[in-house]
Amino acid sequence: MPAIQYWVDNRWWVSGGVGLAIDAPALYEIKKIKDETFNFGCAVTLSSGYEIRQTDNFAIDLQSKIHLGRVFLDGDEYRDGAAFSVGVGFTWY
């Protein structure tokens, strides 16, 4: 998903993006692709991270992300989804 990242200070960054949300059947359940229903919509992501270790070659950061999406179904109905994660990031320069 395309995102824009902004550095609040030397170690803390925030990021946000907008993209495509897809609701599809699990790949192992598909018998005939033409008989399946795929739903599309919009999604956003917000994240923030703090670099706990910086060197000339790499950085290690703690980060959290939230993903929100909405897909549109038949009959003016929709399905919302959300995911939150906390992780460790590695960046090599």
N, CA, C and O of each residue as an XYZ file, in Angstrom:
372
protein
N       0.842     -1.162      0.000
C       0.000      0.000      0.000
C       0.897      1.238      0.000
O       1.799      1.336      0.832
N       0.673      2.169     -0.899
C       1.482      3.387     -0.926
C       1.270      4.192      0.357
O       0.145      4.327      0.838
N       2.360      4.721      0.900
C       2.280      5.474      2.147
C       3.266      6.629      2.129
O       4.233      6.635      1.368
N       3.000      7.596      2.977
C       3.897      8.737      3.178
C       4.427      8.644      4.600
O       3.675      8.399      5.543
N       5.734      8.843      4.740
C       6.363      8.764      6.059
C       6.926     10.129      6.427
O       7.529     10.813      5.600
N       6.719     10.509      7.675
C       7.210     11.787      8.184
C       8.043     11.533      9.434
O       7.619     10.811     10.337
N       9.213     12.124      9.480
C      10.089     11.988     10.641
C       9.785     13.130     11.600
O      10.064     14.289     11.294
N       9.211     12.810     12.767
C       8.882     13.806     13.778
C      10.159     14.349     14.413
O      10.282     15.552     14.640
N      11.105     13.459     14.698
C      12.439     13.856     15.132
C      13.435     12.828     14.621
O      13.093     12.031     13.748
N      14.638     12.822     15.131
C      15.697     11.954     14.604
C      15.390     10.461     14.741
O      15.913      9.662     13.965
N      14.569     10.071     15.693
C      14.301      8.645     15.931
C      12.837      8.240     15.755
O      12.561      7.053     15.582
N      11.903      9.169     15.792
C      10.483      8.848     15.781
C       9.873      9.205     14.425
O      10.051     10.318     13.929
N       9.150      8.246     13.831
C       8.498      8.474     12.543
C       7.025      8.070     12.623
O       6.637      7.231     13.437
N       6.223      8.680     11.768
C       4.824      8.315     11.594
C       4.575      8.132     10.099
O       5.253      8.737      9.269
N       3.603      7.299      9.767
C       3.336      6.987      8.368
C       1.846      6.769      8.170
O       1.148      6.323      9.080
N       1.365      7.086      6.976
C      -0.031      6.842      6.631
C      -0.163      6.567      5.150
O       0.585      7.111      4.338
N      -1.125      5.714      4.800
C      -1.319      5.374      3.397
C      -2.750      4.988      3.082
O      -3.554      4.727      3.977
N      -3.052      4.957      1.794
C      -4.375      4.593      1.285
C      -4.179      3.582      0.174
O      -3.251      3.703     -0.626
N      -5.054      2.580      0.122
C      -4.910      1.567     -0.910
C      -6.186      0.779     -1.159
O      -7.286      1.232     -0.843
N      -6.023     -0.388     -1.720
C      -7.114     -1.263     -2.134
C      -7.351     -2.348     -1.089
O      -6.410     -2.994     -0.629
N      -8.613     -2.543     -0.719
C      -9.010     -3.644      0.161
C      -9.659     -4.729     -0.697
O     -10.461     -4.434     -1.583
N      -9.310     -5.970     -0.428
C      -9.857     -7.104     -1.184
C     -10.348     -8.156     -0.207
O      -9.625     -8.548      0.708
N     -11.577     -8.613     -0.401
C     -12.130     -9.733      0.357
C     -12.304    -10.873     -0.629
O     -13.119    -10.793     -1.549
N     -11.539    -11.927     -0.433
C     -11.536    -13.042     -1.386
C     -11.605    -14.360     -0.612
O     -11.251    -14.403      0.566
N     -12.051    -15.419     -1.256
C     -12.051    -16.721     -0.604
C     -10.614    -17.215     -0.397
O      -9.694    -16.805     -1.105
N     -10.447    -18.085      0.567
C      -9.131    -18.684      0.791
C      -8.718    -19.465     -0.455
O      -9.540    -20.151     -1.063
N      -7.459    -19.360     -0.829
C      -6.991    -20.001     -2.060
C      -7.196    -21.514     -2.059
O      -7.454    -22.103     -3.109
N      -7.084    -22.143     -0.900
C      -7.249    -23.600     -0.838
C      -8.710    -24.037     -0.955
O      -8.980    -25.224     -1.137
N      -9.659    -23.094     -0.851
C     -11.079    -23.426     -0.977
C     -11.617    -23.226     -2.389
O     -12.743    -23.637     -2.669
N     -10.855    -22.611     -3.283
C     -11.342    -22.299     -4.628
C     -11.345    -23.558     -5.487
O     -10.315    -24.202     -5.686
N     -12.529    -23.888     -5.989
C     -12.661    -25.022     -6.914
C     -12.600    -24.518     -8.362
O     -11.797    -25.000     -9.161
N     -13.463    -23.539     -8.689
C     -13.480    -22.894    -10.005
C     -13.474    -21.395     -9.776
O     -14.361    -20.860     -9.111
N     -12.497    -20.730    -10.316
C     -12.320    -19.302    -10.076
C     -13.521    -18.476    -10.540
O     -13.842    -17.457     -9.928
N     -14.189    -18.907    -11.621
C     -15.320    -18.129    -12.136
C     -16.547    -18.217    -11.234
O     -17.453    -17.393    -11.356
N     -16.598    -19.203    -10.326
C     -17.729    -19.348     -9.420
C     -17.536    -18.594     -8.100
O     -18.450    -18.565     -7.276
N     -16.391    -17.999     -7.891
C     -16.083    -17.329     -6.627
C     -16.439    -15.844     -6.685
O     -16.516    -15.251     -7.761
N     -16.652    -15.261     -5.516
C     -16.967    -13.846     -5.401
C     -15.786    -13.114     -4.769
O     -15.316    -13.487     -3.694
N     -15.317    -12.079     -5.440
C     -14.255    -11.222     -4.933
C     -14.846     -9.838     -4.717
O     -15.492     -9.294     -5.612
N     -14.633     -9.264     -3.542
C     -15.169     -7.948     -3.216
C     -14.011     -6.972     -3.023
O     -12.970     -7.321     -2.466
N     -14.215     -5.748     -3.493
C     -13.165     -4.738     -3.445
C     -13.664     -3.492     -2.734
O     -14.866     -3.234     -2.679
N     -12.740     -2.732     -2.195
C     -13.079     -1.487     -1.517
C     -11.825     -0.681     -1.255
O     -10.846     -0.773     -1.995
N     -11.862      0.111     -0.192
C     -10.734      0.970      0.124
C     -10.148      0.591      1.486
O     -10.825      0.003      2.329
N      -8.880      0.941      1.678
C      -8.195      0.641      2.929
C      -7.263      1.788      3.290
O      -6.792      2.518      2.418
N      -7.007      1.936      4.566
C      -6.037      2.914      5.058
C      -5.120      2.221      6.062
O      -5.499      1.230      6.686
N      -3.931      2.747      6.205
C      -3.008      2.248      7.209
C      -2.352      3.431      7.905
O      -2.036      4.442      7.278
N      -2.155      3.291      9.201
C      -1.449      4.271     10.005
C      -0.408      3.527     10.807
O      -0.680      2.445     11.328
N       0.780      4.089     10.914
C       1.826      3.424     11.685
C       2.744      4.454     12.319
O       2.798      5.614     11.912
N       3.459      3.988     13.327
C       4.424      4.823     14.013
C       5.546      3.932     14.505
O       5.327      2.766     14.834
N       6.741      4.480     14.554
C       7.875      3.703     15.029
C       8.901      4.583     15.709
O       8.971      5.789     15.469
N       9.699      3.957     16.563
C      10.765      4.655     17.264
C      12.031      3.828     17.132
O      12.063      2.662     17.527
N      13.070      4.429     16.580
C      14.332      3.723     16.375
C      15.083      3.631     17.700
O      15.502      4.640     18.268
N      15.243      2.399     18.179
C      15.919      2.187     19.456
C      17.426      2.017     19.290
O      18.178      2.144     20.257
N      17.869      1.730     18.063
C      19.306      1.569     17.786
C      19.585      2.127     16.406
O      18.937      1.733     15.436
N      20.542      3.042     16.304
C      20.940      3.608     15.022
C      22.455      3.468     14.861
O      23.213      3.732     15.794
N      22.883      3.053     13.678
C      24.303      3.028     13.334
C      24.453      3.672     11.957
O      23.479      4.172     11.393
N      25.658      3.659     11.422
C      25.871      4.205     10.080
C      25.241      3.331      9.002
O      24.908      3.829      7.927
N      25.067      2.018      9.272
C      24.587      1.077      8.250
C      23.146      0.615      8.430
O      22.501      0.233      7.454
N      22.626      0.642      9.658
C      21.284      0.115      9.877
C      20.634      0.758     11.097
O      21.281      1.460     11.875
N      19.331      0.496     11.241
C      18.565      0.943     12.404
C      17.603     -0.168     12.799
O      17.150     -0.941     11.954
N      17.299     -0.240     14.073
C      16.299     -1.172     14.609
C      15.233     -0.322     15.282
O      15.544      0.550     16.094
N      13.966     -0.579     14.940
C      12.904      0.202     15.554
C      11.769     -0.669     16.067
O      11.537     -1.780     15.591
N      11.073     -0.127     17.050
C       9.818     -0.711     17.520
C       8.719      0.029     16.781
O       8.744      1.257     16.695
N       7.752     -0.710     16.246
C       6.714     -0.059     15.454
C       5.363     -0.693     15.704
O       5.263     -1.863     16.075
N       4.325      0.101     15.492
C       2.954     -0.397     15.568
C       2.222      0.065     14.311
O       2.491      1.136     13.767
N       1.300     -0.768     13.874
C       0.537     -0.468     12.661
C      -0.925     -0.823     12.873
O      -1.251     -1.788     13.564
N      -1.800     -0.030     12.271
C      -3.215     -0.350     12.235
C      -3.669     -0.277     10.777
O      -3.370      0.684     10.068
N      -4.386     -1.297     10.348
C      -4.930     -1.371      8.990
C      -6.452     -1.404      9.105
O      -6.997     -2.201      9.868
N      -7.131     -0.559      8.367
C      -8.587     -0.512      8.342
C      -9.039     -0.634      6.891
O      -8.485      0.015      6.004
N     -10.050     -1.470      6.655
C     -10.535     -1.644      5.293
C     -12.033     -1.839      5.244
O     -12.644     -2.310      6.203
N     -12.619     -1.474      4.121
C     -14.052     -1.685      3.874
C     -14.214     -2.177      2.451
O     -13.742     -1.540      1.509
N     -14.884     -3.318      2.291
C     -15.206     -3.827      0.959
C     -16.710     -3.739      0.770
O     -17.485     -3.848      1.721
N     -17.098     -3.540     -0.463
C     -18.504     -3.351     -0.786
C     -19.085     -4.636     -1.361
O     -18.519     -5.239     -2.272
N     -20.225     -5.042     -0.810
C     -20.912     -6.271     -1.196
C     -22.136     -5.932     -2.029
O     -22.430     -4.760     -2.264
N     -22.842     -6.948     -2.470
C     -24.082     -6.744     -3.218
C     -25.149     -6.130     -2.311
O     -25.137     -6.344     -1.099
N     -26.054     -5.383     -2.890
C     -27.187     -4.834     -2.146
C     -26.813     -3.706     -1.204
O     -27.386     -3.595     -0.120
N     -25.884     -2.885     -1.586
C     -25.461     -1.743     -0.764
C     -24.993     -2.147      0.634
O     -25.096     -1.348      1.564
N     -24.495     -3.338      0.797
C     -23.929     -3.774      2.065
C     -22.416     -3.674      1.990
O     -21.845     -3.540      0.907
N     -21.782     -3.740      3.128
C     -20.327     -3.667      3.172
C     -19.801     -4.522      4.323
O     -20.548     -4.919      5.217
N     -18.523     -4.788      4.277
C     -17.840     -5.559      5.321
C     -16.586     -4.790      5.724
O     -15.775     -4.416      4.876
N     -16.438     -4.558      7.026
C     -15.273     -3.849      7.544
C     -14.277     -4.837      8.136
O     -14.649     -5.901      8.630
N     -13.015     -4.465      8.075
C     -11.963     -5.271      8.685
C     -10.920     -4.365      9.317
O     -10.691     -3.245      8.861
N     -10.291     -4.866     10.373
C      -9.244     -4.106     11.058
C      -8.174     -5.060     11.555
O      -8.462     -6.201     11.915
N      -6.946     -4.585     11.570
C      -5.831     -5.369     12.107
C      -4.872     -4.414     12.800
O      -4.612     -3.314     12.314
N      -4.355     -4.844     13.930
C      -3.371     -4.057     14.675
C      -2.166     -4.943     14.924
O      -2.315     -6.112     15.279
N      -0.982     -4.397     14.742
C       0.229     -5.188     14.972
C       1.299     -4.346     15.650
O       1.345     -3.125     15.506
N       2.149     -5.030     16.387
C       3.322     -4.426     17.008
C       4.504     -5.280     16.587
O       4.437     -6.507     16.647
N       5.580     -4.644     16.163
C       6.706     -5.423     15.673
C       8.035     -4.718     15.839
O       8.122     -3.611     16.370
N       9.051     -5.388     15.374
C      10.416     -4.862     15.350
C      10.810     -4.708     13.898
O      10.636     -5.637     13.109
N      11.340     -3.548     13.528
C      11.743     -3.296     12.161
C      13.251     -3.157     12.033
O      13.917     -2.651     12.936
N      13.778     -3.607     10.914
C      15.202     -3.491     10.596
C      15.329     -2.705      9.297
O      14.684     -3.045      8.305
N      16.141     -1.672      9.289
C      16.384     -0.881      8.086
C      17.879     -0.838      7.818
O      18.665     -0.450      8.683
N      18.261     -1.237      6.618
C      19.663     -1.154      6.202
C      19.809      0.013      5.243
O      18.989      0.176      4.339
N      20.838      0.824      5.425
C      21.080      1.975      4.541
C      22.156      1.626      3.549
O      22.515      2.453      2.711
